[in-house]
Amino acid sequence: MDDLDHRSIGNRQDLFHQQEEGPGMIFWHPRGWALWQTVENYIRARMRAAGYREIRTPQLLSRDLWRHSGHWDKFAHNMFCFDDGERSFALKPMSCPGHIQIFNQRLRSHRELPIRYAEFGACHRFEPSGSLQGLMRTRAFVQDDAHVLCREDQVEEEVGNFCRLLAAVYRDFGFADIDVAFSTRPEERAGDDALWDRAEAMLENAARAAGLAFSRQPGEGAFYGPKLEFILPDNRGRRWQCGTIQLDFVLPGRLGASYATGGNDRAVPVMIHHAVLGSLERFLAILLEHWDGRLPLWLAPDQVALLSLSDDVAPALNKAFDAFAGQGLRAVLDDGADSLSRKIAIAHGMGIPVMAVIGPRESRDGTVALRWPGNRTEVMSLAAAVATVADRARPPLLP
């Protein structure tokens, strides 16, 4: 395992660990959970701005639901199953059937469509022990699941909107280039050829209308519909499949979803499955390796380290810490006996992008020496230092 592997970075920067008692599971440490929450809250804000309503569905559901949806036939060998003596249950491997249950709780009008749901869905899949790999391949993970239930005439606009959202999100995380693949009907699938002809043509037309250029992956679609896969090249030239858009004419009908058309008729909605990141755990691994553990200021688990130059500056150091933390910045304080060069080396190793140094002169003048990535240093008043760091640490979505 090299030093730029996300597991090495996670250990070195005290982000997470794994152990035998929880195979394929993650123990998130405070610094790692701060990173997780930053990414989650950013995606939550993005989805809210795009018109999605966040929901929460159960992790444990009756096996009958998975049979009706068709997932049991496809995924039973990867599902954790339980029996209470009367009924059989399974931990969810994905969230889509649960989202349809919320849609089905009352009759929807055609005027309400599209309905957009989003969930940070906690999922479990029984992956073979030999395939487990840090955050990249786990048995417990969270997906940024999103689903749109809409009319057929709304598909093109919804796909286009989500493609633009994906591109903006990936840019914010530092991925400028995106490759797209169009995955068509697999050998084992639900629905007849006429349905698949219609679904593939509709998704392809929507992708072209969104301005996407894509390669083809015959036979790689989901069992219920074709999909677009978004692949991110990282700074080491590796390619990671992250986001997906899947067009589904199957699951809504199987699970009894319908809406009132405006007359006395009902119609089955189309379901669009969306994910920007996919598994959050896997995306965080990609992010850590892409940035070599040196995350941008807005993402860094700790954004600014307050470092003392001597023992007699404790009051000024504590005042500065309170000022940075008071603005919502993730700040840490090092007032130990190590030399300044040692403190800087420790903070650098932890991936902290900004260091605020206070010595006797800064303590006397009410200033702070800000050390930026690249070793550029600026001396400014405490108030100006806090305002400058806070402005540069602002998440991209915020004005």
N, C-alpha and C positions, 0 to 999 in steps of 0.2 A: 504494500500500500504506500503510494508516494505522498509527499507532504501536501500536494494540492488535491488529493482525494477528499471528498466532503467529510468522510469519517475522521481523517486526520485533523482537518480544520475544526470539526465539531469537538474533538477531544482537546485540541490545543486552546480553543477559545471558550471552552466550558459551555457548550451549547446543548448537548444531548448525550445520552449513552444508551446502550442496549445490554441486556444480560440474559443468561440462560433461562431464568424464571419467566421471561416474557418473550419467547422467540418470535421475531418479526414485529415486535412492538417497540415503541420509543418512549424513553424517559426524558422529558423535556426539562432542562435546567432553566433557571430564571432568565439568563441571557438569550437562550434559544427560544424560550416562550415569548420574550419581547419581540424577537424577529418574526415569529409566527403571527403574533397579534398585529404587527405592523402590516404584514402582507394581507392578512384576513380583513382588517379594517379598510385597507385600500380597495380590495376587491368588493367589499360590501358597499362602499361609497360609489364605486363605479357602477355596480348593478342597480343600486337605488336610482342613480341619475339616469340610467337607461330604461327605467320604468318597470323594474322587477320588484316584486314584493317577497321579502324573506319569510320562509316558513320553516317548520321543524317536523319531521316525521319519525316514527318509532324505528329503533334499530332491530327489534325482534318482531317478526310478523309470522302469521300462520303459513304453513307450507302450502295450503290450498291457494293462497294468493299468488305464490310463485308458480304454481302449476297453471293457473288461469292465464297468467301473463306470458307463459312460455319459457321463463327463465329457469325453471326447474329442469326441463329437458336439456338445456344448454349448459347450466352452471352447477348442477347438483353436486358434482364431485369437488367443487371449490367452495361449497357453502358449509358453515358451521351449523349443525342441526341439533335440536333439543326435543325432548318429549316429556310432557308433564303427567303422563299416564292416561290422558284423555285426548290430547291433540298434539300434533307435531308442529314445531316452529323452526325458523331459520333466521340467523342474523343476516341483515340485508347486505348483498354485495354491491348494490346500487340503489338509487333513490326514486327512479322513475315510477314504479307502480304506486308508491306512496303519494306522489304528487297527483296522480290521477284520482286517488281516493278523495283528496281535498276538492278537486274539481267536481267530483260526483256528488258532493253533499247537497247540492241543490241544482235545479234546472237552470242552465245558463241561457241567456239570450244571445243571438248573433251580434247584437249591439255591444255586448261586453267583450267580445273577442277583439284582439288577442288578449289572453290572460297569461301573464308571465310570472313564474315562480322561481325563486332561487333558494338554495339551501347549502350550508356547509355540512354535507352529509357524512356522518361517521359510518364507514363501511368496513366489512371484514370479508376476507377471502382466504381460503386455506391453500396458500402457496407452498409447494414442496420446500423442505428445509434447505435443500441444496441450491435453490434459486434465490434465497433471501440475500439482500445486499444493502446494508445500511438503510438509508432513507429511500434508496432507489426502488427497492422491492420489499414490501412489508406485508404483514397479514392484517394489520389494522391501519387504516388511513382515512383521510378526509378528502372528499372531492368537492370542488365548487360546482355543484350540480345546478343546472338551470334548465327549465323547460317552458316552452311556449305552446299553448293550445290555441289554435287559430283556424280560420277558414283557408281554403286552398288559394284564394286570391290574395291572401296576406303573406304567403310564404316568401315571395321574392323580397319584399320590403324587410321582413324580419331577418332573413339571412343576411341581407346587405348591411343592416344596422349592426348585427353582431360581428360581422367581418371587420367593420370599422372600429368597433370596440376592441376587438382582439389586437388589431394593429397598434392602437394607441396604448394599450396596456403593455404590450411587449416592448414598445419604445421606452416606456417609463422604467422598465426593469433592465434596460440596456441591451436589448436585442433589436438591432436595426433591420435585419434581413429575416424574411419569413418565406419558407417554401410550403407549397400546398399540394396535397395529394387527394385525388378523388377515388374513393374506394367503392366498388360496385358489388353486386349480389354475390354472397357466398354460396357454396354448394349446399350447405344445410341452412335453410331459411324458412321463414313463415311467409305466407302469401303466395299468390300465383304470379305467373310471368307478366300478365297484364298490369297487375298492381306495381310490380318492380319496374316495368317499362315507364309507367307514369311517374313513379317516385324518382327514378334516376334522371329522367328528362327534366323534371321540375327542379331538382337540386342543381343539376348542371346549368340550366338556364339562369337560376338565381346566382350561382357562382360567377358566371360570365357577366351578368348584369352588375355584379359588385366589383368588376374589374380584375378578378382573380385569374392568374395563369396557373395551371395545375398539371401535374403528371397523373397518370392513371394507375390504380392498383386493383386489377381485376380480382374479384373473389374475396376482397378484404373488408367488405362492409359488415355491419352488424346484422344479426339474424332477422331483425325487423325493418332494416332500411339502409340505404346508402349513406355515406358520410364523407365529409371533408375533414382532412387531418392537417393540422398546422405544425410545421417542423421548424425548430429554431436552431440555426448553426451557432455554436458558442465560440469563444475566443481562442479555442484550441482546435477548431475545425470539426468538432464532433456535431452530430445532428440529433436533436431530441424532439420526439413527437409529444406535443403538449395539448393544445386546444383541439376540440372536435365540434363539428356540427353534424347531427344525424337527422335525417328526415324520416318520419315514422308514420306509416299508414296502417299499422298493425295493432300496437298495444292499446290505443284508445278504444277501438272496437272490441277487442278481447276483454277489456275491463269495464265495458258498459258505458263509456263516456259518450255524451251527446249534448247537443244544444238546439234550442228552438230557432228555426230558420226565419220566422217572421210570419209564416202562414200557420197552417195546422201541422206542419211537418217538423221532423227532427233530423239532424244530420250528425255524423261522427266527425269530430274535429281532427285536424292534422296535428301531430305532436312533433315539435322540433326539440331535440336534445342538444344542450349546449354545455361546454366547459371551456373556461379560459385557460386554467392552469392544469386541470386534470387532478392528479393526486397532489395535495399541498406538500406532503412530505417529499415526494419526488422532485417537485418544482424547487423546493428550498435546496435540495442537494445540487440541482443544476445551477441554481443561482450562486451558491457558495463556490462551486468549481469555476463557473464562468468569470467571477470576479476575483478568483484566487483568495477568497476569504476577506478581501478588502471592499466591503460593500459601500455603496454610495451613502452619503451622510443621512439621507432620509430613511434609509433602511437599516443602518447599523444598530445592533443591539444596544450598545452604549455609544452615544454620539460625541460626547466631550469628556475628557479626563482632566480633572483639576489636580495640578501637580505643585507641590511646595518645593521651594528652593532651599529653605532653611526652617528650623524649628520655630522661629519667632514670628511666623506669618500665619499662625493658626486662625486667629480671628478673621483676617482678610480672606483666607482660603475658605473658611466656612461660610462667610457672607457671599462669596462668589458662587459656591456650590448651591446655596439656597436660591440665588438669583437665577441661575441656569435651570435648576429643577423647577422653580416656580413658573417658568415659561413653558413647562411641559417637555423640556429637553431631557433625554436620557443621559444623566450625568453620573460620573463616579469620582470618588475622591481618593487620592493617594498622598497621605501626609507622613509616610513612613520614613525610615532612616536611610533608605537607599539614595545613591547619588541621582541627580537629575537625569543623567544619561541613561542610567539603569531604569528609572521610572518611564522614560520615553520609550525605551526598548520594550518594556512590558506592555505598555499601552499599544504600541505598534503591533506587537505580536497578537494582541487580542482584537486587532482590526478596528480600533477606535480611531476615527478619522481626524478629530480635532483635539488638540491638547491646549489647555489654558494654564500657563505657568505664572506663579506668583512668588516673587522674591521680596527682599526688603524694599527695593525701590518701588515695585508695584504696590506693595502694602502701604507705603507712605503716600503715594500719589493717587491711590484709588484706581489703578489701571490693571490691565491683564495683558500678558504677552500670548497672543493666539498663534499657535503653530499649526499650519494647514498641511494637508497632504503635499508632498514635494518639498517639505521643510521650509516653506515660505512663512515668515513670522511677521505679525503686525502687533504693535502695541497700541491699545486704545482704552478708553474708559470702560469700566465694568458694564455700564448701561449700554454703551455702543457695542461691546463684545457680545453681550447677550442678544441684542437685537439683530446683529449680523448673523450669528450662528442660527438663531431661530428662523430668520428669513431663508437662509440657505438650506435648512433642514425641513422646510415645508414640503409635505407630500405633493407630488405633481398635480393631483386632481384639484387641490385647493387653489383659490384665487390668490 
